[in-house]
Amino acid sequence: MKIYTLRAKQNLPISVDQAWEFLSDPKNLKTITPDYMGFEIVSGADREMYSGQIIQYIVTPIAGIKNKWVTEITHVQDKLYFVDEQRFGPYALWHHKHFIKEIPGGVEMEDIIDYKVPFGLLGQMVHPILVKPKLTEIFNYRKHKLEELFGTLESNNNYQILFT
């Protein structure tokens, strides 16, 4: 059973309050998700984020095949971090931690995702060909969209996506 970890960091020239306001609103996930993913919130995003919140989405990541994805917000620490976990969806495991911390001139946003692909050995064989490149593409899109919305720090050379 292979569990993968994706780590992504990005700095933005905004305050912790601005970052939290944007990132903790589930409706903004559509803004930072590529259009081709067909991302649509079905239910659960009608109030401010809280522990125990269930959010249902439809995503179309590959070949126009729609997938239902249900996540639960399991932990929220105001203006510091929140965690979402898949309850139903395309992964065998999805545990996504979102951290925000103040840095000189703005904020550092860090995502740490522990995930497992379905289908055992077959899923592990497909991971480097399909899953890893797709996640890289999604996080690169997110980086560029957030920079488009909020700008960049002059010293913003530390953007990174790491898989382990």
C-alpha positions as a printed NumPy array, in Angstrom:
array([[  0.   ,   0.   ,   0.   ],
       [  1.812,   3.104,  -1.266],
       [  0.812,   6.462,   0.213],
       [  2.073,   9.453,  -1.753],
       [  2.685,  12.948,  -0.414],
       [  2.44 ,  16.159,  -2.41 ],
       [  3.858,  19.35 ,  -0.898],
       [  3.277,  22.712,  -2.55 ],
       [  4.389,  26.116,  -1.264],
       [  3.635,  29.558,  -2.625],
       [  4.209,  33.08 ,  -1.341],
       [  1.751,  35.89 ,  -2.048],
       [  1.867,  39.636,  -1.243],
       [ -1.325,  39.635,   0.818],
       [ -2.196,  39.616,   4.497],
       [ -3.071,  36.525,   6.498],
       [ -6.63 ,  37.895,   6.739],
       [ -6.92 ,  38.19 ,   2.936],
       [ -5.428,  34.738,   2.377],
       [ -7.735,  33.146,   4.936],
       [-10.817,  34.912,   3.595],
       [-10.133,  33.572,   0.107],
       [ -8.837,  30.083,   0.889],
       [-11.348,  29.173,   3.579],
       [-14.324,  29.919,   1.327],
       [-15.096,  26.624,  -0.481],
       [-16.736,  28.525,  -3.355],
       [-13.3  ,  29.9  ,  -4.337],
       [-12.004,  26.427,  -5.114],
       [-13.721,  26.671,  -8.502],
       [-11.742,  29.859,  -9.239],
       [ -8.394,  28.123,  -8.731],
       [ -9.296,  24.864, -10.528],
       [ -8.739,  24.497, -14.295],
       [-11.955,  24.945, -16.293],
       [-11.539,  21.609, -18.099],
       [-12.011,  19.871, -14.725],
       [-15.701,  20.792, -14.833],
       [-15.571,  21.605, -11.132],
       [-19.004,  22.165,  -9.645],
       [-20.064,  22.424,  -6.009],
       [-23.228,  20.408,  -5.449],
       [-23.8  ,  21.206,  -1.777],
       [-22.239,  22.225,   1.51 ],
       [-20.501,  25.493,   0.612],
       [-23.268,  27.816,   1.744],
       [-21.656,  28.952,   5.013],
       [-18.294,  29.827,   6.5  ],
       [-15.941,  26.863,   6.863],
       [-16.27 ,  24.802,  10.057],
       [-15.101,  21.43 ,  11.395],
       [-17.502,  18.714,  10.328],
       [-18.61 ,  20.522,   7.16 ],
       [-19.413,  18.131,   4.304],
       [-18.941,  19.517,   0.784],
       [-20.033,  17.652,  -2.355],
       [-18.456,  18.341,  -5.748],
       [-18.586,  17.044,  -9.269],
       [-15.238,  16.933, -11.095],
       [-14.402,  15.788, -14.599],
       [-10.644,  15.205, -14.502],
       [-10.204,  12.74 , -17.373],
       [-11.962,  12.074, -20.681],
       [-15.178,  13.833, -19.718],
       [-15.945,  11.236, -17.032],
       [-17.814,  12.901, -14.156],
       [-16.836,  11.946, -10.632],
       [-18.608,  12.766,  -7.408],
       [-16.227,  13.914,  -4.691],
       [-17.318,  14.347,  -1.078],
       [-14.955,  15.958,   1.42 ],
       [-15.218,  16.75 ,   5.101],
       [-13.506,  19.72 ,   6.713],
       [-12.089,  17.929,   9.742],
       [ -9.992,  20.653,  11.38 ],
       [-10.087,  24.453,  11.286],
       [ -7.723,  26.758,  13.167],
       [ -8.732,  30.291,  12.211],
       [ -6.157,  32.023,   9.998],
       [ -3.612,  29.207,  10.476],
       [ -4.781,  26.003,   8.795],
       [ -7.619,  23.721,   7.812],
       [ -7.823,  20.088,   6.763],
       [-10.105,  18.43 ,   4.259],
       [-10.473,  14.677,   3.903],
       [-12.162,  12.772,   1.122],
       [-15.145,  10.744,   2.287],
       [-16.102,   9.545,  -1.196],
       [-14.335,  10.062,  -4.487],
       [-11.569,   9.115,  -6.87 ],
       [ -8.812,   8.41 ,  -4.323],
       [ -8.433,   5.535,  -1.886],
       [ -7.154,   8.162,   0.593],
       [ -7.065,  11.973,   0.416],
       [ -5.932,  14.024,   3.432],
       [ -5.217,  17.667,   2.509],
       [ -3.704,  20.133,   4.976],
       [ -3.742,  23.872,   4.08 ],
       [ -1.365,  26.093,   6.075],
       [ -1.044,  29.898,   6.024],
       [  1.72 ,  31.799,   7.78 ],
       [  2.855,  35.381,   7.749],
       [  6.219,  36.101,   6.127],
       [  7.934,  39.425,   5.336],
       [  5.816,  41.147,   2.69 ],
       [  2.964,  38.651,   2.657],
       [  2.024,  35.063,   3.37 ],
       [  3.369,  31.608,   2.705],
       [  0.719,  29.099,   1.74 ],
       [  1.597,  25.437,   2.067],
       [ -0.439,  22.437,   0.98 ],
       [  0.451,  18.958,   2.183],
       [ -1.595,  16.155,   0.677],
       [ -1.264,  12.527,   1.665],
       [ -3.087,  10.366,  -0.839],
       [ -3.417,   6.834,  -2.108],
       [ -4.559,   5.88 ,  -5.578],
       [ -7.163,   3.13 ,  -6.001],
       [ -6.705,  -0.208,  -7.792],
       [ -3.624,  -1.432,  -5.917],
       [ -0.596,  -2.208,  -8.081],
       [ -2.37 ,  -1.054, -11.244],
       [ -3.044,   2.336,  -9.622],
       [  0.605,   2.591,  -8.564],
       [  1.687,   1.889, -12.15 ],
       [ -0.645,   4.613, -13.472],
       [  0.398,   7.156, -10.815],
       [  3.561,   8.494, -12.566],
       [  1.841,   8.534, -15.967],
       [ -1.532,  10.038, -15.086],
       [ -2.092,  11.052, -11.451],
       [  1.182,  12.803, -10.626],
       [  1.239,  14.882, -13.856],
       [ -2.439,  15.814, -13.384],
       [ -1.868,  16.984,  -9.801],
       [  1.223,  18.934, -10.924],
       [ -0.824,  20.591, -13.663],
       [ -3.621,  21.498, -11.23 ],
       [ -1.234,  23.023,  -8.69 ],
       [  0.65 ,  24.938, -11.392],
       [ -2.683,  26.337, -12.581],
       [ -3.53 ,  27.257,  -8.979],
       [ -0.174,  29.048,  -8.571],
       [ -0.701,  31.146, -11.702],
       [ -4.342,  31.914, -10.873],
       [ -3.466,  33.068,  -7.343],
       [ -0.693,  35.282,  -8.76 ],
       [ -3.173,  36.691, -11.285],
       [ -5.603,  37.488,  -8.464],
       [ -3.153,  38.732,  -5.819],
       [  0.169,  39.508,  -7.521],
       [  3.631,  38.184,  -6.755],
       [  6.285,  38.906,  -4.181],
       [  9.515,  40.319,  -5.639],
       [ 11.414,  37.522,  -3.921],
       [  8.898,  34.89 ,  -5.034],
       [ 11.383,  32.302,  -6.224],
       [ 10.499,  29.599,  -3.75 ],
       [  7.419,  28.113,  -5.423],
       [  7.722,  24.372,  -5.294],
       [  5.806,  21.165,  -5.76 ],
       [  7.416,  18.061,  -4.29 ],
       [  6.203,  14.478,  -4.4  ],
       [  7.414,  11.752,  -2.069]])
